[in-house]
Amino acid sequence: MNKEPERIPLDHPDFFYCSDLPCAAALEEAGFRHRWLDNSNPRRMVFIFNQREAGFEEALKAYRDDELPVIPRLYFDRIRALKTRIYGG
């Protein structure tokens, strides 16, 4: 079993780095879980996703094109969950 590294370099081609909370919430709601939360800069949290997962690029494009279907209540719950993760509450 391969152990995932403790820290991913910021230029790793397999990963998508997202500091946009609404985007991270939409990707999670679409079924993609962030692998790490880089909080090395307390003013900018970065969610790190594996962009090699099947369908990830399509979901990201759909989000950017305002075409990613989300259920509003679940999306809001996901934002709250991510904020809890960020602020440790």
N, C-alpha and C positions, 0 to 999 in steps of 0.2 A: 504494500500500500504506500503510495506516494504521499508524503506529508507536504501540505501547502506551506510556502515560506511565510515567515512572520511578517515580512514587509515586502511589498511589491514596488519595484522602481517605477517612477512616474512616467516612464516611456515604454513600458512593457506592451508589446503589440496584441497580447491576448485579452487585455483588460480595457474597459471603458471607465473613465474617471468623471464623476458627475458631482458638481457642487450645487446643483440646482435641485432644491428640495421637491418642488412639484414634479420634475422629470423623474427623480428617483422614486417617488411615490407611485407615479404612473407605471414605471417599469416593474416595480414590485407587484402592483395590482395586476399587471399583465402576466405575472407568473415568474418573473426573474428576481432572484434574491441577490442582494449585494453580498459580496464575499468578505469585504473588510470595510471598516470606517476609518479613514485616515484623519485623525484629529491632532496631527503634529502642529498645525497652525490653529490656535483656539478661535480665530476669527473666521475660519473657512473650513468647514467639514467637507470631506470628499468621500462619496460613496463609490466603491470600486466593484464593478460588475464584470463577470466573465462574458465578453462579447462574442465568444466562440460558441455559446449555447445556441441550439437550433431556434431560429425565429427571432433572435435578439435584434439583429440589424433591421428586420422588417418592423418590429415593434417600435424601435427608436425612430425610424423614418415616419411611421404612422403618428407617433407623438409629435414630432416636429412639424408634420403636415396637418395637425389638428384633426387627425382621423382615428386616433386610438380610442376604441370604445372602453369606457370605464363606467362603473356604477357610482354615482356621486357619493352616496353614503359610505361605501367601502373605500373609495378614494380618500375621503376626509379622514376616515379611521386610520388609513395607512399613513397619512401625513402626521397624525397625532402619535402614532407608534414610532415613527422615525424621529420625531422631535423628542420623545421620551428617551430614545436611544442616544440622541445627541446630548441632551441635558442631564441624563442619568437619573431621571425622576421616577 
